Amino acid sequence: MSFASPQMPSLIGQPLISPAQVGLVVCMMLGVLLQVGQSGAAPAGEVVGWGSNGSGQINVPSGKNFVAIAAGGNHSLALKSDGSLAGWGSNGSGQRTVPAGNDIIAIAAGDSHSLVLKSDGSLLAWGGNINWGQSDEPAGNDFTAIAARAQHNIALKSDGSLVGWGVWGPAEQTNVPAGNNFVAIATGDHHNLALRSDGSLAGSRPNDPAFNEGQANVPAGNNFVAIAAGNTHSLALKSDGSLAGWGVNFYGQANVPAGNNFVAIAAGYDFSLALKSDGSLAAWGRYVGTENLPAGNEFVAIAAGDLHALTIRVLAVPEPGTGLMLLGGLLAMVKIRRVAVS
């Protein structure tokens, strides 16, 4: 899973969404905004982890300056408020050995590779790459969002089109939905999801029927504002704050909870997470994501890996002014550059 840093430059070049959708997202985020106060910088906090820890993937780094998180197969990444990175967990392919620099604005993690989006719109990938090419990032500086899973990646471009690389299934090259009206993306082990500017969804999956578990059979409607993809299940957040789930449901990972107070979602291998408007967490599906779920209502971000999960907790109220920048970052999750108001 990926989560963009709440910096306004990441909004450059994004397709439009409707003023109604913006209003709904703003209202949904108010609960979180109230938690973090108002400041001129992103709301930084500490990382909390739970679930499997066989490779140290939940041995989180110390500090309260983290603004985004990503959970991979057995490794984790975090973005600091200065644009630099931290990595921990498995490192058999160098996937947690993060590059130097402080120009990163978004992060994503696959099984044994990592991917980042830089402030100039270019991409950088590292880690596992043998036979699959998942660390051979495409050239260019017109990218606005990224997602990684297993041995493949997808990226959203400033013109609203998608690009994918790496493989899924039986060494089959990943494919992405066609079009240039996309505003958000998510990728699972065996499927890709995309959110269109009109609030509708698109999905793609391997051609091999053995990997068709309904995970790319997206629901109809144009009231969606966020998406998440696990191994073979999918989640979507609606504009009214309610959730939808589909695909494999062996552990109940697609049985979404009732309610309309959700503001963010994340999907692990076979478990699911949601962030509520009061800053608390919800989890369902396999026990690795639901046991030891952190209590409290001071959380502002979530990420789900194969068998572990991460969240960012903001314990102290930041300096005055943070609300505006957080709002910008949360809107960036639905990839808005500007909104035409009639």
C-alpha positions in Angstrom: 0.0 0.0 0.0 1.1 3.7 -0.6 0.3 6.9 1.1 1.3 10.3 -0.4 3.1 12.8 1.7 0.8 15.7 2.4 2.6 18.3 0.3 0.9 20.5 -2.1 3.5 20.0 -4.9 2.2 16.4 -5.3 -1.1 17.8 -6.6 0.4 19.3 -9.7 -1.1 18.0 -12.9 -3.9 16.0 -11.4 -7.2 15.5 -13.2 -10.3 17.3 -12.0 -13.0 15.8 -9.7 -16.3 17.4 -8.9 -16.8 20.1 -6.3 -19.3 17.7 -4.7 -16.7 15.0 -4.2 -14.3 17.5 -2.7 -16.9 18.7 -0.2 -17.6 15.2 0.9 -14.0 14.4 1.3 -13.4 17.6 3.3 -16.3 16.8 5.6 -15.1 13.2 6.1 -11.7 14.5 7.1 -12.8 17.0 9.7 -12.5 14.5 12.6 -8.9 13.9 11.7 -8.2 17.6 11.3 -9.5 18.3 14.7 -7.0 15.8 16.2 -3.9 17.4 14.8 -4.5 21.1 15.2 -3.1 23.7 12.8 0.5 24.3 11.6 2.5 25.1 8.5 3.9 21.6 8.1 2.6 18.1 7.7 1.3 16.4 10.8 4.2 14.2 11.8 3.9 11.4 14.3 5.3 8.1 15.5 5.0 4.8 13.7 3.2 1.9 15.4 3.3 -1.7 14.0 1.5 -5.0 14.7 1.1 -8.5 13.2 3.9 -10.8 12.1 7.4 -9.8 13.0 9.5 -12.7 11.6 11.8 -10.3 9.8 11.6 -7.3 12.2 9.0 -5.6 10.0 7.1 -4.1 13.0 10.3 -3.1 14.9 9.5 0.5 14.0 12.1 3.3 14.2 12.0 5.8 17.0 11.0 9.4 16.4 7.9 11.4 15.9 8.7 12.9 12.5 7.0 10.4 10.2 4.3 11.5 7.7 3.7 8.4 5.5 4.1 4.7 5.7 4.3 1.6 3.4 4.2 -2.1 4.3 5.5 -4.7 2.0 5.9 -8.5 2.1 8.3 -8.5 5.1 9.7 -5.0 5.1 8.4 -1.5 5.9 9.1 2.1 4.8 8.4 5.4 6.4 8.6 8.9 5.0 9.9 11.7 7.3 8.7 15.2 7.4 12.0 16.4 5.8 11.4 14.2 2.8 14.0 11.5 3.8 13.2 7.8 4.3 13.6 5.0 6.9 13.4 1.3 6.2 13.3 -1.8 8.4 12.5 -5.5 8.2 13.7 -8.0 5.6 16.6 -6.9 3.4 17.4 -10.0 1.4 17.2 -8.0 -1.8 18.2 -4.7 -0.4 14.6 -3.5 -0.3 14.9 -1.7 3.0 18.2 0.0 2.2 16.7 3.4 1.4 18.4 5.9 -0.8 19.8 9.1 0.6 18.1 12.5 -0.1 15.1 14.4 1.1 13.1 14.8 -2.1 10.6 12.0 -1.6 6.9 12.7 -1.5 5.3 9.2 -1.7 6.3 5.6 -0.9 5.2 2.0 -1.8 6.5 -1.5 -1.0 6.2 -4.8 -2.8 7.3 -8.2 -1.6 11.0 -7.6 -2.0 11.3 -4.2 -3.7 10.5 -0.6 -2.9 9.3 2.3 -5.0 9.2 6.1 -4.3 7.9 9.2 -6.1 10.2 12.2 -6.0 9.2 15.9 -5.8 10.2 16.4 -9.4 7.7 13.8 -10.5 10.2 11.1 -11.3 10.3 7.5 -9.9 13.0 5.4 -8.1 12.8 1.7 -7.4 15.2 -0.7 -5.8 15.4 -4.2 -4.3 14.4 -7.5 -5.9 14.5 -7.4 -9.7 15.6 -10.8 -11.0 13.5 -12.0 -13.9 10.6 -9.7 -13.2 11.8 -6.1 -13.8 9.8 -4.6 -10.9 12.7 -2.3 -10.0 13.2 -1.1 -13.5 11.2 2.1 -13.1 10.0 4.0 -16.2 11.7 7.3 -17.1 10.0 10.6 -17.0 8.9 13.2 -14.4 5.2 13.3 -15.0 4.2 10.8 -12.3 1.8 11.8 -9.5 1.0 8.6 -7.6 2.4 5.1 -7.1 1.4 1.6 -5.9 3.4 -1.6 -5.4 2.6 -5.2 -4.5 4.2 -8.6 -4.9 6.5 -8.3 -8.0 4.8 -5.4 -9.8 4.0 -1.7 -9.7 1.6 0.8 -11.2 2.0 4.5 -11.5 -0.4 7.4 -12.3 0.7 10.0 -14.7 -0.2 13.7 -14.8 -2.4 13.2 -17.8 -4.6 10.7 -15.9 -3.2 7.6 -17.6 -1.6 4.5 -16.0 1.6 2.6 -16.5 2.5 -0.8 -15.1 5.6 -2.9 -14.9 6.8 -6.1 -13.3 4.9 -9.4 -13.4 2.0 -11.1 -11.7 0.6 -14.6 -11.9 2.7 -17.1 -13.9 5.3 -14.6 -15.0 2.6 -12.6 -16.9 3.3 -8.9 -17.4 1.1 -6.7 -15.3 -1.6 -4.8 -17.2 -3.5 -1.7 -16.2 -6.9 -0.3 -17.0 -7.0 1.8 -20.2 -8.0 5.5 -20.2 -6.7 8.8 -19.0 -9.3 9.9 -16.5 -7.9 8.2 -13.4 -7.2 10.0 -10.1 -6.1 7.2 -7.7 -4.6 3.7 -7.9 -4.1 0.6 -5.9 -2.5 -2.8 -6.7 -2.9 -6.2 -5.2 -0.9 -9.4 -5.7 -3.1 -10.4 -8.6 -5.0 -7.3 -9.7 -5.0 -3.6 -10.2 -7.6 -1.0 -9.3 -8.1 2.6 -10.4 -10.5 5.4 -9.5 -11.8 7.6 -12.2 -12.4 11.3 -12.0 -16.2 10.7 -12.1 -16.0 8.5 -9.0 -16.3 5.2 -10.8 -13.9 2.2 -10.6 -11.9 0.1 -13.0 -10.0 -3.1 -12.5 -7.6 -5.4 -14.3 -6.2 -8.9 -13.5 -4.0 -11.6 -15.1 -5.4 -13.3 -18.2 -4.8 -16.7 -16.5 -8.3 -17.8 -15.2 -6.6 -19.4 -12.2 -6.1 -15.9 -10.9 -9.6 -14.7 -11.3 -11.2 -14.6 -7.9 -13.5 -11.7 -8.6 -11.0 -9.2 -7.1 -11.1 -7.0 -10.3 -14.9 -7.2 -10.7 -15.5 -3.7 -9.4 -18.9 -2.6 -8.2 -21.0 -0.1 -10.2 -21.5 3.5 -9.1 -19.7 6.8 -9.2 -19.6 7.5 -5.5 -16.2 6.2 -4.6 -13.3 8.3 -3.3 -10.6 5.8 -2.3 -9.5 2.2 -3.1 -7.2 -0.5 -1.6 -6.2 -3.9 -2.9 -5.0 -7.0 -1.0 -3.9 -10.4 -2.3 -7.2 -11.3 -4.1 -9.7 -9.0 -2.3 -10.5 -5.3 -2.8 -11.9 -2.4 -0.8 -13.4 1.0 -1.7 -14.4 4.0 0.3 -17.6 5.8 -0.7 -18.3 9.5 -0.6 -20.7 9.0 2.3 -18.0 7.4 4.5 -19.2 3.8 4.1 -17.2 0.9 2.7 -17.5 -1.7 -0.1 -15.6 -5.0 -0.3 -15.3 -7.8 -2.9 -13.2 -10.7 -4.0 -11.8 -13.6 -1.9 -13.4 -13.7 1.5 -12.0 -16.9 3.1 -11.1 -14.9 6.3 -13.9 -12.4 6.1 -11.5 -9.8 4.6 -14.2 -8.6 2.2 -16.9 -8.4 4.8 -16.7 -4.6 5.5 -18.0 -3.2 8.7 -21.2 -1.1 8.7 -21.1 2.6 9.3 -20.3 5.8 7.4 -17.5 7.2 9.5 -14.5 5.9 7.6 -11.9 8.1 6.0 -9.1 5.8 4.8 -8.6 2.1 3.9 -5.8 -0.4 3.5 -5.7 -4.1 2.4 -3.2 -6.7 3.6 -2.8 -10.2 2.1 -6.0 -11.4 3.7 -7.0 -8.8 6.2 -8.3 -5.3 6.0 -7.9 -2.0 7.8 -9.9 1.3 8.0 -9.3 4.6 9.7 -12.3 6.3 11.2 -13.1 10.0 11.3 -12.5 10.1 15.1 -8.9 8.8 14.5 -9.5 5.3 15.7 -8.8 2.0 13.8 -11.0 -0.9 12.5 -9.7 -4.2 11.3 -11.2 -7.4 10.0 -10.2 -10.6 8.2 -7.2 -12.8 9.2 -6.0 -12.5 12.8 -2.5 -11.1 11.9 -4.2 -7.8 11.1 -6.8 -7.8 13.8 -5.0 -9.1 16.9 -3.3 -6.4 19.0 -5.0 -3.6 17.0 -3.7 -0.4 18.5 -6.3 1.4 20.7 -6.9 5.1 20.8 -8.1 7.8 18.5 -4.9 9.7 17.6 -4.1 7.9 14.3 -3.8 9.7 10.9 -2.5 7.1 8.4 -2.6 3.3 7.9 -0.7 0.7 5.8 -1.1 -3.0 5.4 1.5 -5.6 4.2 1.3 -9.3 3.7 1.2 -10.2 7.4 1.8 -6.9 9.2 0.3 -3.5 9.5 1.4 0.0 10.3 -0.2 3.2 11.5 1.0 6.8 12.3 0.0 8.1 15.7 0.0 11.8 16.5 0.2 12.2 20.3 0.8 15.9 20.7 -1.1 18.7 19.0 1.2 20.2 16.4 2.0 23.9 16.1 -0.9 26.2 14.9 -1.6 25.9 11.1 -1.2 22.1 10.5 -4.9 21.7 9.5 -4.5 23.3 6.1 -1.5 21.3 5.1 -3.1 18.0 6.3 -6.2 18.8 4.3 -4.0 19.3 1.3 -2.4 16.0 1.8 -5.6 14.1 2.4 -7.1 15.7 -0.8 -3.9 14.5 -2.5 -5.0 10.9 -1.8 -7.8 11.4 -4.3 -5.3 13.2 -6.6 -6.8 16.6 -7.1 -4.9 19.5 -8.6 -7.7 22.0 -9.0 -11.5 22.0 -8.9 -13.6 23.9 -11.4 -16.4 25.7 -9.6 -19.4 26.7 -11.7 
